[in-house]
Each structure stands twice: as C-alpha cells, then as structure tokens.
Amino acid sequence: MTTEPTNALAKLTHNLTTDASQQKFILMKDFLEHTAPGKFETISYRSSAYGQDTRRVVALPPIELHCDTCEKLTNYEHHSNQCDFIGKRSDKFITYTCRNCKKASVTYAIQFIVENESLTHIQKYGQNPAFGPRTPKKFLAALGKEADLFLKGRRAENQALGIAAYAYYRRVLDAKKDLLFDKVIAAANELGAEPALIQELTTAKKATRFTEATRTLRSAMPRSLLINGENPLTLLHDALSDGLHNQTDVQCLEAAGNVRVVLIHFIEQLDLALQKDQAVSIAAAAIKRQKNKLEKPEEQ
Ligand SMILES: [Zn+2]
C-alpha cells in the first residue's frame, strides 16, 4: 500500500504533461480488472457545479472477474454504477458484487487526484480479494495451516514487497517439504520411475530444509512431471537458494513470483498424475475381475 502521498505526487508530477489532450486515459473497466495496486492511470469523469465547489462523477461500469462461488468468469456490478466526490483529491472504497450469485464481492481502495475538468489520476491502494491470478482452492487446502503464510506472501507480492514475499514462500516450502516429497515419490512410483530416483528422493526428504533436500538431486524425473523440460524441484531450489542476503528487493520479487507459479503448477501436475493413475488402476482391476469371471464361469 502506498502510504506516502508526497511520493505519489512526486511520481505524478514527473509523469504529467500540461496538455490534457496529449494524455492517454484508461477505461474504468480495464483499470479495475487489470491494473495492479500502486500503478497510476488516468481516467475521464463528469463534473458539475456543487455550491462553491465541483462535484466529480466517475462511471463504474460492470466488470468481468472470476467468481469463486460460481466457479467461473462472471459479471460483477456496482450498486449505483457510479461514485462521486468533491474536491481535488479523494480516497474511496468501491465494492462490486457478482451479478450471478449476489454473494461474492470485491472491494477496491482507490485514490483519485484530479488533474483538470475532465481527467483524474487514479490508483488502487489495494483490493480484496487480492489482485492477480487467483490461487486455486485445492492448492490452498493442500497447504493446510501454511495456507495463511502463502496468502501473506501473495499479498506481499501484490504490494511489490519482494523480500517479504520471498521469505513467506520459503517458509511455506520448508514447512511443506515432506508433503511435497511424499507427493513426488508417490507420483514417481505410479509413473514407473527408476528405483534410483525413488531412493534418491527418499534420502533427500530427510534433510531439514527444502533447499538442502533439493540441492543434490541428480536422477531424471518422469517426463510428465517436468516443467519446460526441467525438474520442478531443481527449479524451486535454484529460485530459493541464492537467499535473501544476496538479492535486491526487485530480484526477490521476481524469484517469489517464479516460485509461486512453479509450485502451484507442480502440485497440480502431481495430483493429476496420481488421479490419472488411480483411474487407470480402477479400470485395470475391473478388467481383471471381468476376465476372472469369464474364465471361471462355474463359480457364478
Ligand atoms: Zn458468483
């Protein structure tokens, strides 16, 4: 969250041009759906006299977001389709509700800084639920009590707090090392991996920290578990091993984003491999039962 208005103003004056017609403005719908917190954009608004002052009205059109209740992309709307304010600056909470279920909502904390009679600069202080790709519910459920740490990492990432996000995700991986290795070993077993790999993973799992456990992995993973041809455990190790001490905030932010994407994708891949194999085992067992029945009709 931007807490220093002077910084915000400094940023603005740096970017301002004096001729409003030269400025590009964004549609409110695009701003709400796609602009990350902390980034200034310019939007147009209507104004009318309000006593000695001016009343400024910003249209709030329907927007499209994913609804976790409806489990699909739906339309969200604001109850009055507009918000208004008096004066040159204003901070507003704006809430949109899912038009379909009328239960899910998203609230934006927004700052308006008027530039002239038709344009205002605008930024999100933040939003709830957090901006950015959503975190799958199944993934959060798998993290158990560490889901809270992961979501704190997600919030830190949304506010560009790279070192914080990085530290939260590393804590999650250290706490969930055993769960992750158990899933990898189970999936590797089901996918018919070499015994050497299973042995290596079982030994590695005994290390205390995630980066220690993944440092010495050498054996090839089953192809269907690779991400872009790389071992995901090695990718996570490489993103985390350089540590907080050597990297800048910006580098940590990038590493944290990579860790999040790879971890979510990898756990989904592992679950998929295990589910597929379960389905195959059930089908194989059913075929075997049927075959036995045909071979031993006298038992029926
Ligand atoms: Zn809904």
Residues whose N, C-alpha, C, O or C-beta is under 5 A from the ligand:
A	BS01	ZN	C67 T69 C70 C98 N100 C101 A104
